[in-house]
Amino acid sequence: MKLSPLKTKKYIHNALKDEKLLSAVDKATQTALKKREDKKDQIPYWEELRYKAHHIKKNVIENLDKYLEEFEKNCLKNGIHLHWALDAEEARQIILKLLRDKNAKTVVKSKSLTTEEFHLNDFLTKNGIETLETDLGEYIVQLMDQIPSHLTAPALHLSRKEIGGIFHKKLGIKYTEDPTELMTIARNKLREKFLTADVGISGVNFAIADSGAVCVVENEANARLTVGVPKTHIAVMGIEKLLPGFEELATFLKLLGPSATGQKATVYVNIIGGPLFNKLQEGPEEMHIVLMDNGRSKILADPQLRETLFCIRCGACLNICPIYQQIGGHAYGWVYMGPIGITLIPQYLGDKEGKYSPFVSSLCGACYEICPVRINIPHHLLKLRNRVVDKGYSMKVERFGINAWAFLAKRPLLYRFATWFPGKFQLLLPKGRAFPVPGYTRERALGTFDLKGFRKRFLKLKNSDYQDIKQKK
Amino acid sequence: MNSSRDKILNAVKEAVKIPSRIPEKPEGINAKIAESLKSITPKDYAGLRDQFAKELDIVSGEFVLVKSASELVSHLSGDMKSKNFTSLAVSDEISSKNIASHIKKELPELEFVFPADLAPEQKKNKLAKTSAALVNIDFAVADVASLAVLIDNTKSLFIHYLPDCIYVVVKPEQILANLFELFTKVPKEKAKNMLLITGPSRTADIEKILILGAHGPRRLVVYWLEEK
């Protein structure tokens, strides 16, 4: 499934017509929000913890060079092979070479949004390596030939009927829509793969600079099996995932569970500081980490937008977002979606390709309120919108509208006529019909124009009215 | 050193020279967190144990308080019998082996699997087909019901997640109040290879319906051994 953020308007129109999607997204986001609220309420120092996490990330990002060097030094000490990838293509080639060196035929993979950035699964499949997603949600979307529609719940947009249908079609099993049966089928299929796969590829939630270790957080045990059973483990991470030490990790683990899935703690926290075969006579003999830039250092160079690198991919901002709740994840057209996604799309893909993304927001601020690391998403969206406009990528109709307004605003008589006219014109429309604006009113209604208009009302205000308003304030 | 490394590090070094326009955190945050943590943390051992039991129940784990090793053996054997389990993997610690030797008397037909005795290739396949495992852990974290396994102190990690049912023996001295305490207590050299387990494996990826036993164990039973 190849999506593009340039087609986001089309995707949104389609999503808005999809009642099934709306119902699935609504159910999932409301459940997650309710559970989060419950767990958050049990942590009375939640707000302080958010500030603390923000400060930890600020320190890491502002001193990223030092933490990267420290992490590298400690990884090498732990016998981990570290590979630096400047961009997506280099990351792909590094992984392919590692797999070819191991003569790998089958790879099991646990959830990694970083690898989605560079379409690793398709790339490896094209190169003759069977690559299997093992998180149930990821496995389902892989069978459907889709990409995840949520950062932590990849198959959130699908009903059990659709999942049952794809299992029947692709796995050749008898149709069932019973969730437990479907899970058991996936478990049995994948258990065999876990035990025979040559290499396990995982993402990384956090990397610990002072210990040269990575932390992978999950619920299903698929990541545990991915990093713990095959002879080679490859972890793929962005350079921004670092934390100074384990004390800081505790803060983030406390925040991540409630924010992501409404759990106080996720079922498995895997902390891996090197291959364990020599110690345990089981599991990986080799461990590799692919440390990828792919545009992150460019984001870092912006003194304001670098805050978007604080993101821990919990997905809480998606759940709370009134836009995401209406359109789901695929409408955004890329691997990162929702409020944080629309800040990342233009930064990773460029302002031209991501020109629509920062506008897929009501700027209500709910994402900032919920973010466990206090990323001021609305503030960054305004900056990104400015960038789109400054570079001349805004929509023609918008540019025309703003220019027209500027022209009129400088000419009071014309301005008065222009603001009087729509009110009168709407009287010609059938009662109850809104003013039609091509494109804009396809899925929403424009408010009716006030016949009196602001100017008339304003001029009628008496001095006493001002006082009244002031007092009310 | 490859050139991508240098390019990335140089780009990062140049970028961080630009001062941030990100607000600082308010003063006194750490003190407030410490104070708040203190106010919600149970004051004594019994409080911590009960908190652990409650939290474990919330994450669908099972808590069994036992006053002696023989009570543990009796309960565990009964449980295995009721579930028709045919094999039990036993972790390498002497205490686990002792308990296993007593279970053997109760369930003579049960097959016992000792991971340390198995060849590497054989180990994963055998443990994946074993009904249950009897394991030890290093710490139990009360406020989230997490069990911490330090890899330095175990001979097998497979045993913690390949069998279908995990029986864990916890002793009172292993209780810690919260994750902050855990990461303060465990030296970083040991913390860098650690597994935290909070309840049985689970998923809610199909219509948010909770299913236990996704890819890992379907049951997690904690025997809290308060033996004098």
Interface residues (C-beta under 8 A of the other chain):
Chain A: A24 K27 A28 T31 A32 P44 Y45 E48 L49 Y51 K52 H54 H55 K58 I61 E62 N63 L64 D65 L68 E69 N78 H83 W84 A85 L86 E90 T134 D135 L136 G137 I140 A153 P154 A155 L156 S159 R160 I163 P179 T180 L182 M183 R187 L190 R191 F194 L195 I208 D210 S211 G212 A213 N219 E220 A221 N222 R224 L225 G228 V229 I239 G245 F246 E247 L249 A250 L253 K254 G257 T261 Q263 K264 A265 T266 V267 Y268 V269 N270 I271 I272 G273 G274 L276 F277 K279 L280 Q281 E282 G283 L291 D293 S297 K298 L300 A301 P303 Q304 R306 E307
Chain B: N2 S4 R5 K7 I8 L9 A11 V12 K13 E14 A15 V16 I18 P19 S20 R21 I22 E24 K25 P26 I29 N30 K32 I33 S36 L37 S39 I40 E55 I58 V59 P115 A116 P120 K123 K124 N125 A128 D143 V144 A145 S146 I151 D152 T154 K155 S156 L157 F158 Y161 L179 F180 L182 F183 T184 V186 K188 E189 A191 K192 N193 M194 L195 L196 I197 T198 G199 P200 S201 R202 T203 A204 D205 I206 E207 K208 I209 I211 G213 A214 H215 G216 P217
